[in-house]
């Protein structure tokens, strides 16, 4: 159904004059007549009748009029739902306990007026596809060399280098250490069953292990965070890596140990990705918020060579 014809019928019904409807719609009186005639032909009924005082709805026109008004209201609601700034900004944060979710919570506290729709996609491939299709407005990801080759039309900027911590149980030989150096971990069993080959986090930890002679085991099924914490807490030999801002919920007894890694500090390079032609105004606000300076870890950092310079607009 032609919404312009419906709008024209309502304008005539409200004003009672084809001429006044034409002036209100900024079209000619002839165009008003053509639109109404086309609508009547489509519906198979006469909607308006001319009188000595102008025009008024017929019985069929009176029946159709409230539905015509609702159609126009629905049209406006539909347009408003996708008008820039009116719908929620949809952002992929990888996981709800990881640093990107914390960064987005910080943004929400700074801009509570901006509505957010938070989603979690699997890997960079899924995130880039969702950005290209418009299913999400932005995504937090580590951008590998392979992913960078597929970013045509997708902007990216490195926004947070997250220090990596060692996670142990209380019986682990390193549990009492205040900090550890990456090379001190050679020979220790680091267990990360959540690593999936081909993902950006697999690429990161493969390079970290190669750089410092570490052994990172991915054996066994990944039953999720809680079983991993149970195993680490009870083990005197297994440890794991977590990001500084990863939320780890664990009872005080027998508490897990989070040990900063320094000399150098391995950091996970979080970037924000977005489609370059995305007009959502909240996206600009998010980028500006994330662009605020964040202190670099002391003592030097380590990142994989594929991290690049950190920014592409």
Secondary structure, DSSP 4 states (H G I P E B T S, - for coil): --HHHHHHHHHHHHHS-HHHHHHHHTS-HHHHHHHHHHHHHHHTS--EEEETTEEEE-HHHHHHHHHHHHHHHHHHHHHHHHSTTTSPEEEE-S-TTSHHHHHHHHHHHH-TTS-EEEE--SSHHHHHHHHHHTS-SEEEE---HHHHTT-TTEEEEEEEEEEEEEEE-TTSTTTT-SEE-GGGGTTSEEE-TT--TTSHHHHHHHHHHHHHT-EEE--S----HHHHHHHHHH-SSEEEEEETT------STT--EEEEE-SSEEEEEEEEEEETT---HHHHHHHHHHTS--PPPTT-EE--GGG-SSEE-
